[in-house]
């Protein structure tokens, strides 16, 4: 097991230590039982001593019950230890993911992270439980059984001593041959999960375009690959049982021959031969268990590497020791900012951005698709770090703030609006979990959401299903805006977050912003001229650069891109009317 991963055992160390100890006691009792059985045959039955048979029989029953007790306790502590370990490991990975920046998350696919949190951890949990139980039990059982056999018949003990490494080597060879196939399986699991996730999330689009058959074929193809890989691995692992049974029968035949000769010559008793056969079966069965556990460990090894990769991922952003916790105002400054998603040396998405936004201003950002409008505003709450230059909020570089404090004061409503399973109250309170009902309703009025919420039978107690699929796109956008407003931010960023509402509602939202939150800096990214036309400052983006800045009137006189957009939307709309 990986040392880094074992750190997640934590409070379950006691159970992890107790399990092997209990297993040792269990094995010790089991090893003594065949010896007493031999005494019953060789002494009790041979002499017809019923009292001896009953006394030894009672001891056997007690030893069996004690062994059963230790085994049951080992199973209980092993289950607690492995389940607790898996729980902690899931928590550690999930908390690690929460620390990731967008850039870190981009290193992994969503489906891959889901597979690691589910299938991979389940594999590790099973391997851990088998390690602290069976992998402790099997070697001890082999060693003690060999010792007991040696005390009875040296020839048989020698034969078993030769058989053990040969059979063990064969079983390990089989496991190693199967291992590469298991590694490939997990990579395909990522693809399979991604296909399922994509299909479920886009179920409406699939139905709208009648592409269910195409999606079925895609799923069947990937599922078929997983099937082939698993089949290939299992075909190899399937050799375990025939090899094991062949060896077991061969050993038993040899033991019967050697034991029979020893009984004839008087060097061995019948009961002793019986106990030796039991010991041999225990040894060979233990080898089979070792092989089985070894396969599980090999599977878990691939899962361990995948989970370690997540845990070793270094968050791109980290708080400084003396990080600021207060944002004084909503002033925003971009100073010679360059940015590339690929980091240093990559293609620049933002190029030499210089910009000053005063606190309380309403700023509109407009431009064509791919002009880096969203990229620009993602620098402000530090969703990404600049490649060159500096972004300042309240006169302080965003990298000098504590991330949590910065993002509490810079609220962003992203393009992809997401609501979570729970009531409307629960969703809005993501902005402030301690907010009163009145505060929630107030921000909903500001976001023009209160009117439609009041129409629901349960009003603010209405349950939102996964992803917010039981509300319209415009309703979802307004609820997300309300959620952001509840944080009482110094800066509010709407990234094309009113695209699904009508122009009247859009205007009412902006009017409410001006009247109710005049001190908050409001940045609105939009495709519609009407959404930014009344802004104090409009920024025109083109190919990652600021092409122009000013009021709508100023840009109509000086900026060709703004003129073109204006003509196509405003004038074009008038002609269509």
MARPA-542641 format. One line per field, with one value per residue (C-alpha): x, y, z. Coordinates in Angstrom, 2 decimals. Layout:
BEGIN
c1 = (X  ...)
c2 = (Y  ...)
c3 = (Z  ...)
//
This chain:
BEGIN
c1 = (0.00  1.08  2.37  0.65  -2.68  -2.19  -2.18  -5.94  -6.35  -6.13  -8.72  -9.05  -5.47  -6.70  -8.99  -6.27  -3.84  -6.41  -7.51  -4.19  -3.79  -7.23  -6.43  -3.25  -5.27  -7.83  -5.13  -3.42  -6.67  -7.31  -3.84  -4.29  -7.63  -6.23  -3.69  -6.46  -8.48  -5.49  -5.44  -9.10  -8.42  -5.07  -5.83  -9.56  -10.90  -7.90  -8.29  -12.08  -11.79  -15.11  -14.23  -11.07  -13.00  -15.62  -13.06  -10.98  -14.22  -15.29  -11.88  -12.25  -15.66  -14.34  -11.32  -13.58  -15.86  -12.86  -11.49  -14.92  -15.08  -11.66  -12.58  -15.85  -14.12  -11.41  -14.10  -15.82  -12.68  -11.44  -14.72  -14.62  -10.96  -11.38  -14.68  -13.30  -10.15  -12.21  -14.40  -11.37  -9.78  -12.92  -12.99  -9.30  -9.72  -12.91  -11.36  -8.28  -10.47  -12.10  -8.65  -8.08  -8.16  -9.85  -6.44  -5.96  -9.43  -8.64  -5.94  -8.63  -11.95  -15.06  -15.77  -12.21  -12.55  -15.88  -14.29  -11.45  -13.89  -15.99  -14.54  -10.88  -11.50  -13.71  -10.81  -8.42  -10.93  -11.23  -7.46  -6.89  -9.39  -7.89  -4.37  -4.99  -6.97  -6.16  -2.62  -1.82  -3.73  -2.30  1.48  0.97  -1.25  1.37  4.24  2.41  0.95  4.42  5.82  3.03  3.55  7.30  6.64  4.56  6.40  9.55  9.19  5.72  6.83  9.74  7.40  5.10  8.10  9.08  5.49  4.75  7.24  6.52  2.75  3.12  5.37  2.89  -0.04  1.88  2.96  -0.71  -1.62  1.17  0.04  -3.49  -2.38  -1.89  -5.44  -6.84  -4.91  -6.45  -9.91  -9.82  -8.88  -11.86  -14.03  -13.27  -14.47  -17.56  -18.51  -17.94  -20.28  -23.01  -22.62  -22.65  -25.73  -27.72  -26.85  -27.76  -30.83  -33.06  -30.69  -30.41  -34.19  -34.61  -32.22  -33.45  -29.89  -30.72  -29.67  -26.31  -25.72  -26.66  -24.11  -21.42  -22.16  -22.24  -18.84  -17.16  -18.95  -17.70  -14.10  -14.49  -15.99  -13.08  -10.46  -12.17  -12.64  -8.96  -7.94  -10.38  -9.27  -5.78  -6.93  -9.15  -5.99  -5.64  -8.21  -7.06  -3.40  -4.41  -6.65  -4.10  -1.41  -3.72  -4.74  -1.14  0.05  -2.74  -1.89  1.77  0.86  -1.40  1.43  4.06  1.63  0.41  3.97  4.71  1.59  2.57  6.08  4.67  6.30  3.02  -0.51  -3.74  -4.91  -1.60  -2.05  -5.51  -4.16  -1.31  -3.82  -5.80  -2.60  -1.74  -5.18  -4.79  -1.42  -2.63  -5.84  -3.76  -1.68  -4.88  -5.95  -2.56  -2.99  -6.50  -5.34  -2.36  -4.74  -6.78  -3.62  -2.52  -5.91  -5.73  -2.22  -3.57  -6.27  -3.65  -1.62  -4.70  -5.71  -2.15  -2.09  -5.00  -3.57  -0.15  -1.64  -0.34  -3.06  -2.02  -3.28  -2.42  -2.95  0.08  0.92  0.05  -2.91  -5.40  -8.91  -10.72  -11.59  -11.89  -13.86  -14.79  -11.99  -10.55  -7.24  -5.62  -1.92  -0.19  -2.03  -1.22  -2.86  -2.48  -4.39  -1.25  0.93  4.25  5.02  1.46  -0.84  -2.09  -5.84  -5.40  -2.80  -1.49  -4.71  -4.67  -7.93  -9.28  -12.83  -14.08  -15.94  -19.70  -19.54  -21.73  -19.45  -20.52  -18.23  -19.11  -17.38  -17.53  -17.34  -13.80  -12.82  -11.88  -14.66  -15.19  -11.46  -11.05  -13.51  -12.24  -9.02  -10.85  -12.01  -8.78  -10.40  -7.20  -3.93  -2.47  0.55  2.04  1.12  -1.28  -5.00  -5.93  -9.18  -9.47  -5.92  -4.42  -3.15  -5.69  -2.82  -2.30  -5.84  -7.03  -8.93  -12.04  -12.18  -11.64  -14.36  -16.76  -16.42  -16.30  -19.47  -19.55  -22.57  -20.97  -22.29  -23.23  -25.75  -26.03  -28.66  -28.45  -30.94  -32.85  -35.38  -35.13  -34.25  -31.38  -30.06  -30.15  -28.48  -25.34  -24.60  -25.05  -26.07  -27.22  -29.47  -33.03  -36.09  -36.60  -33.03  -33.49  -36.74  -35.17  -32.35  -34.89  -36.86  -33.68  -33.00  -36.64  -37.10  -39.67  -42.59  -42.29  -41.28  -44.54  -46.44  -45.11  -47.46  -44.69  -43.14  -39.61  -39.88  -40.23  -37.73  -35.20  -34.31  -30.77  -29.29  -32.41  -34.20  -37.64  -37.24  -36.71  -33.37  -34.39  -35.69  -32.47  -30.41  -32.41  -32.09  -28.33  -28.13  -30.08  -27.68  -24.71  -26.38  -26.92  -23.16  -23.35  -20.26  -18.05  -17.94  -20.74  -19.93  -22.64  -21.08  -23.81  -26.15  -29.24  -29.21  -32.29  -34.49  -36.43  -35.16  -37.76  -36.73  -33.09  -33.68  -35.53  -32.59  -30.13  -32.44  -32.61  -28.83  -28.44  -30.95  -30.35  -26.60  -25.04  -21.71  -21.21  -19.12  -21.26  -19.68  -22.04  -20.85  -23.49  -24.15  -27.02  -26.35  -29.45  -27.91  -24.93  -26.13  -26.80  -23.55  -21.17  -18.36  -18.45  -15.39  -15.14  -13.04  -11.46  -8.98  -7.95  -7.35  -9.32  -10.45  -12.24  -13.69  -16.27  -20.00  -22.37  -22.51  -18.71  -18.21  -20.81  -18.60  -15.19  -15.33  -15.99  -16.74  -19.33  -20.87  -21.15  -22.79  -25.12  -26.16  -26.77  -28.85  -30.57  -31.04  -31.58  -34.22  -36.03  -36.09  -37.47  -40.27)
c2 = (0.00  3.53  5.37  8.59  6.84  5.04  8.44  8.38  5.48  8.01  7.22  3.63  2.64  0.75  -1.49  -1.89  -3.19  -5.29  -7.18  -8.96  -9.72  -11.35  -13.26  -14.66  -16.03  -17.46  -19.25  -20.56  -22.23  -23.65  -25.18  -27.00  -28.56  -31.19  -32.25  -33.01  -34.78  -37.07  -37.81  -38.80  -41.30  -42.65  -42.82  -42.60  -44.69  -47.08  -47.88  -47.62  -44.98  -43.14  -40.85  -39.70  -39.11  -37.00  -34.94  -34.19  -33.57  -30.92  -29.24  -29.34  -27.68  -24.99  -24.35  -24.19  -21.69  -19.60  -19.68  -18.68  -15.81  -14.47  -14.85  -12.97  -10.19  -9.96  -9.70  -6.92  -4.85  -5.47  -4.18  -1.08  -0.39  -0.80  1.09  3.89  4.04  4.33  7.03  9.10  8.60  9.85  12.87  13.62  13.45  15.50  18.17  18.20  18.80  21.73  23.35  23.04  26.03  25.77  25.01  22.05  20.71  20.97  18.31  15.70  14.97  15.01  11.36  10.41  12.11  10.33  6.95  7.65  8.58  5.45  2.42  3.09  3.63  0.53  -1.48  -0.07  -0.74  -4.42  -4.80  -3.19  -5.46  -8.54  -7.39  -6.91  -10.17  -12.77  -11.66  -11.94  -15.17  -17.09  -16.85  -17.62  -20.59  -21.89  -21.54  -23.08  -25.91  -26.73  -26.78  -29.08  -31.35  -31.46  -32.72  -35.58  -36.59  -34.94  -36.41  -34.97  -31.64  -31.52  -32.26  -29.43  -27.13  -27.75  -27.44  -24.09  -21.87  -23.66  -23.23  -19.74  -18.71  -20.10  -18.25  -14.96  -15.37  -15.72  -12.60  -10.56  -11.59  -10.37  -7.05  -4.99  -5.79  -4.47  -1.20  -0.70  -1.41  1.64  3.97  2.65  3.08  6.82  6.87  4.82  7.10  10.17  8.77  8.05  11.45  13.30  11.41  11.96  15.68  16.18  13.93  16.68  17.35  13.61  13.31  16.53  15.32  11.69  10.49  7.81  5.04  6.75  7.14  3.49  2.41  4.61  3.19  -0.38  0.10  1.36  -1.23  -3.89  -2.73  -2.98  -6.46  -7.61  -6.32  -7.90  -11.15  -11.21  -10.65  -13.21  -15.83  -15.57  -15.48  -18.52  -20.68  -20.19  -22.83  -25.64  -25.14  -25.11  -28.21  -30.16  -29.39  -30.20  -33.62  -34.45  -33.53  -35.52  -38.59  -38.30  -37.82  -40.89  -42.92  -41.68  -41.82  -45.31  -46.64  -44.96  -46.53  -49.99  -49.65  -48.30  -44.88  -43.04  -43.36  -43.17  -40.09  -38.39  -38.99  -37.44  -34.35  -34.06  -34.12  -31.36  -29.33  -29.80  -28.59  -25.58  -24.76  -25.11  -23.18  -20.41  -20.24  -19.90  -17.05  -15.38  -15.59  -14.13  -11.28  -10.68  -10.20  -7.73  -5.86  -5.71  -4.24  -1.86  -0.82  0.69  2.46  3.62  5.31  7.13  8.38  9.37  11.45  13.52  13.84  14.86  17.52  20.83  23.50  26.31  28.87  29.04  31.70  33.64  33.63  37.33  37.24  40.11  39.31  42.59  44.11  47.86  48.77  47.71  49.46  47.16  47.61  45.54  46.40  45.05  41.74  38.78  35.40  31.96  28.83  26.85  29.02  30.58  30.22  29.31  31.18  34.32  34.65  38.12  40.51  43.61  44.53  47.89  48.91  50.93  50.48  52.78  51.38  51.45  51.75  49.69  48.30  46.50  44.14  43.27  41.56  38.67  34.98  34.08  37.66  36.59  38.46  35.66  35.13  38.80  38.73  35.34  37.09  39.28  36.57  34.71  31.73  31.78  33.58  36.03  34.89  38.39  41.66  42.19  42.41  44.56  44.81  47.62  48.66  45.30  42.51  39.68  37.23  38.97  38.23  35.13  33.29  32.77  36.45  37.64  35.40  36.39  39.98  39.27  37.41  35.77  34.43  32.27  31.39  27.89  28.57  25.68  25.07  22.24  19.74  21.40  24.17  27.65  28.90  26.38  27.40  31.14  30.66  29.46  33.19  33.41  30.34  32.49  34.78  35.31  34.56  38.32  38.78  35.92  37.40  40.86  39.69  37.70  40.90  42.64  39.82  39.87  36.31  36.92  37.23  33.74  32.13  33.42  31.58  28.18  26.28  25.97  29.36  29.56  26.01  24.68  21.89  22.29  19.01  18.16  20.86  23.03  21.18  22.00  25.74  27.60  28.98  32.55  31.56  29.70  32.76  35.06  32.67  32.50  36.31  36.45  33.93  36.10  39.27  37.64  37.71  41.54  41.73  44.67  43.44  41.66  39.98  38.71  36.58  36.56  35.72  37.47  35.98  33.84  36.67  39.13  42.67  44.16  41.92  42.55  46.32  45.92  43.96  46.68  49.37  47.53  47.24  51.02  51.90  49.22  48.47  51.74  51.11  47.68  47.52  45.79  44.12  42.77  40.60  40.46  39.69  42.18  45.89  46.64  44.89  47.27  50.37  52.34  51.28  53.92  52.30  49.85  47.75  46.32  43.14  41.71  38.84  39.11  42.87  45.94  47.41  50.37  51.90  54.55  55.19  53.94  57.40  57.68  54.21  54.82  57.65  56.03  52.21  50.20  46.91  48.53  50.31  47.03  45.25  48.19  48.33  44.58  44.47  47.81  48.88  45.31  44.84  48.00  46.88  43.48  45.19)
c3 = (0.00  -0.81  2.31  1.30  1.03  4.34  6.06  5.51  7.97  10.88  13.61  12.33  13.24  16.31  14.23  11.60  14.26  16.15  13.01  12.35  16.08  16.19  12.98  14.59  17.53  15.10  13.09  16.23  17.33  13.86  13.69  17.02  16.05  13.56  16.23  18.73  16.02  15.52  19.26  19.19  16.35  17.55  21.27  21.92  19.05  18.97  22.71  22.76  25.49  25.32  28.21  26.44  23.20  25.02  26.97  23.87  21.94  24.46  24.15  20.35  20.52  22.85  20.58  17.52  19.28  20.37  16.81  15.49  18.00  16.99  13.32  13.77  15.71  13.05  10.38  12.33  13.01  9.45  8.00  10.24  9.37  5.59  5.39  7.58  5.49  2.29  3.89  4.89  1.49  -0.25  2.04  1.42  -2.36  -2.32  -0.09  -2.33  -5.38  -3.56  -3.35  -7.10  -9.36  -12.74  -14.22  -11.86  -12.64  -16.34  -15.80  -15.05  -16.68  -14.49  -15.26  -14.31  -10.92  -10.35  -11.19  -8.75  -5.98  -6.52  -8.34  -7.51  -3.81  -3.64  -5.11  -2.52  0.28  -0.72  -1.07  2.34  4.06  2.45  3.32  7.06  7.26  4.62  3.82  7.52  7.98  4.99  5.71  9.41  8.55  6.09  8.56  11.56  9.46  8.09  11.62  12.83  9.79  10.49  14.01  12.56  9.35  8.00  4.47  3.97  5.45  2.98  0.07  1.15  1.63  -2.01  -3.26  -1.57  -3.51  -6.81  -6.52  -5.06  -7.96  -10.51  -8.94  -8.73  -12.39  -13.38  -11.40  -13.01  -16.48  -15.73  -14.19  -17.42  -18.52  -15.24  -15.68  -19.12  -17.72  -15.43  -18.27  -20.20  -17.11  -17.32  -20.94  -20.05  -17.15  -19.31  -21.98  -19.41  -17.75  -21.06  -22.26  -19.06  -18.87  -22.50  -22.50  -23.91  -26.81  -27.56  -27.73  -29.69  -32.40  -32.20  -31.53  -28.97  -31.37  -32.02  -28.27  -27.71  -30.28  -28.71  -25.25  -26.60  -28.23  -25.05  -22.92  -25.34  -24.84  -21.05  -21.50  -23.69  -21.26  -18.26  -20.18  -21.14  -17.52  -16.13  -18.69  -17.25  -13.61  -14.29  -14.46  -10.68  -9.79  -12.16  -11.15  -7.51  -7.71  -9.75  -7.18  -4.27  -5.67  -6.55  -3.07  -1.40  -3.52  -2.59  1.06  1.04  -0.50  1.96  4.89  3.93  3.86  7.20  8.79  7.45  8.88  12.15  12.06  11.74  13.13  11.12  13.00  12.31  8.57  8.80  10.56  8.04  5.14  6.90  7.35  3.67  2.62  4.94  3.38  -0.20  0.52  2.09  -1.08  -3.07  -0.80  -1.24  -5.00  -4.80  -2.56  -4.83  -7.79  -5.73  -4.74  -8.38  -9.32  -6.38  -7.39  -10.60  -8.56  -6.04  -8.79  -10.06  -6.61  -5.70  -8.89  -7.56  -4.04  -5.41  -7.67  -6.35  -6.20  -8.49  -6.00  -2.34  0.31  1.49  5.18  5.49  3.06  3.26  4.44  3.76  0.40  0.98  -2.15  -5.67  -7.56  -10.25  -12.06  -14.82  -15.21  -18.34  -18.02  -20.25  -19.77  -21.34  -20.33  -21.11  -18.86  -19.81  -23.50  -24.48  -26.83  -25.11  -24.53  -23.01  -24.38  -22.61  -20.82  -19.04  -17.41  -14.48  -13.17  -10.40  -7.41  -7.93  -11.72  -14.01  -16.70  -19.84  -21.77  -25.34  -28.25  -30.64  -29.77  -28.72  -27.92  -24.31  -22.51  -19.96  -19.58  -18.66  -15.76  -14.48  -13.50  -10.96  -8.48  -9.27  -10.94  -12.97  -12.25  -14.74  -16.73  -16.65  -14.99  -12.11  -11.37  -8.38  -6.42  -3.90  -4.80  -3.75  -6.01  -5.98  -5.27  -1.92  -0.71  1.06  -1.69  0.40  1.38  -2.20  -3.63  -0.87  -2.03  -5.79  -6.77  -10.17  -12.00  -14.65  -18.10  -16.97  -14.24  -11.79  -9.13  -6.64  -5.30  -2.47  -1.88  -3.41  0.07  0.24  -3.17  -2.52  0.89  -0.87  -0.85  2.92  4.90  7.82  5.77  6.97  4.85  4.38  3.09  0.62  -0.65  -0.98  -3.29  -5.29  -5.82  -6.97  -9.42  -10.61  -9.36  -6.61  -9.02  -10.49  -7.16  -5.64  -8.37  -7.24  -4.87  -2.24  -3.07  -1.61  -0.27  -3.81  -4.39  -7.18  -8.88  -9.95  -12.16  -11.87  -14.65  -13.24  -13.86  -17.13  -18.28  -17.47  -14.03  -13.31  -14.28  -12.00  -9.04  -9.60  -9.68  -6.41  -4.88  -5.85  -4.49  -1.10  -0.54  -0.49  -2.70  -3.49  -7.10  -8.97  -12.29  -14.64  -17.37  -20.02  -17.14  -18.48  -21.96  -21.27  -19.93  -22.02  -22.57  -20.21  -17.31  -18.17  -17.92  -14.60  -13.16  -14.17  -12.76  -9.45  -9.39  -9.87  -7.18  -4.57  -4.77  -5.99  -4.19  -5.76  -8.92  -11.53  -14.56  -17.21  -20.10  -22.79  -26.42  -26.59  -26.97  -24.93  -21.88  -21.75  -23.55  -20.36  -18.63  -17.23  -19.19  -22.08  -22.94  -26.45  -26.64  -29.78  -30.03  -26.38  -26.52  -25.51  -28.80  -27.30  -24.13  -23.41  -23.17  -25.84  -27.45  -27.53  -28.99  -31.69  -32.90  -32.49  -32.47  -35.63  -33.85  -31.56  -34.53  -36.41  -33.46  -32.88  -36.52  -36.70  -33.52  -33.08  -36.69  -37.85  -35.19  -36.26  -39.90  -38.91  -37.07)
//
